[in-house]
Amino acid sequence: MVQHGGYQMSTNYQLAIDRLNKTNNVEDLLKLEKSFANLYSAGVLNMNNFLRLDEKLCEKISDIKEWT
């Protein structure tokens, strides 16, 4: 577990956040979305973390489309 802001989060979640933060185009973000869904289906991510990642991913896609 990784300590973050007074609570602990899974290392898998933090690694997913890191991948999301490094991705800067819509095509790669859509691939990442599929990857997150696969991780959730495999039980690597729980529902809460999956939904948080999905929200961040959607926001990032929206921001990119807004600026292009």
C-alpha positions, 0 to 999 in steps of 0.5 A: 500500500502507498500512503497518500493524503492521509489514506492508503491506496493500492500500489496497482491504483497508483501505477494506473494513475502514473500511466494515466498521467503520462498519456497525452493523446486520446488514442492512447487514453482509449487503449488505457481505458481498455487496459483498466477495464481488463484489470478490473475484470481480473480483480486487480482493481476494485470497483471504487478505484476503477470508477475513480480512474474512469472519471480521471480518464474521461476528464483528461480526454475532455480536456485534450479535445477542448484544446484541439 
